[in-house]
Amino acid sequence: MTTTRRLVLGLTGLLLATAACSGRSTATDATEGEAAADQPTVLLVGDSIAVGQALPLAAAFDAGGVGFESLAAEGGGNVVGPASDERWKELPGQITAAAPAVVVYQITTYDWGSRPDQRAAYEKLLTTVSDAGATLVFVTMPPIEPDDFYRPHMAELARTPDVARAVAEGSSGHAVVLDASEVWGGTYQRTRDGKPDRSADGIHTCPQGAARFTSWLLVELAKVLPGFTPPAAETWANTGWSADEHFKGC
């Protein structure tokens, strides 16, 4: 049995028990193209973890009739912390150009800084997203197994969910925070159900983890994206994205 076949069977089982490349989804003929022009768009912002998650998300939103675009970036994607000043030179224009209905910001492993710095950055992101007419959805980052690079910043990363919640609470409904510990638990877990869920590097996700995250996020976004119904797993889980070279250490 192929890896992708096992993935769709396993995810289908998960859905029953509990209830492709990154880029804007596009239609394949003129009629579908006209319909696609009227689709709401979900925009993803985040780091290399989000790059991997964008792969099944692109397939899922395509299956669900929703436009999708990823601005997730290897080695960054953050709005506070290292290189964020350079990031801010482009991000507002990119968000506006995407004309999204929802912007998902997965809090990154680079969101370092003091509480005031983090809050200021998240509020600036909220203003940018609101000005674009979209809802901002903060998603907490998955727990990591820190190496020497990350270890000095773990206390800063640990406070990011609270900072995001404070910003959302003052947003008059323009922002929400989703707690992804429902997917990952509170600590890094390499395998689930005997299969790789997170990369051996202690940071990234494997296809199974990315699929589980996608299944969860689709349900959560249905609460903030009017008219969206999460597509069945069999429509997106076995479309080839799990073979992408981004998934390493799995």
Helices and strands as residue ranges (DSSP letters): H 3-18, H 30-37, E 41-45, H 48-63, E 67-70, H 84-98, E 102-106, H 115-131, E 135-139, G 151-153, H 154-158, H 160-169, E 175-178, H 181-184, E 191-192, E 195-196, H 207-221, G 233-235, G 241-243
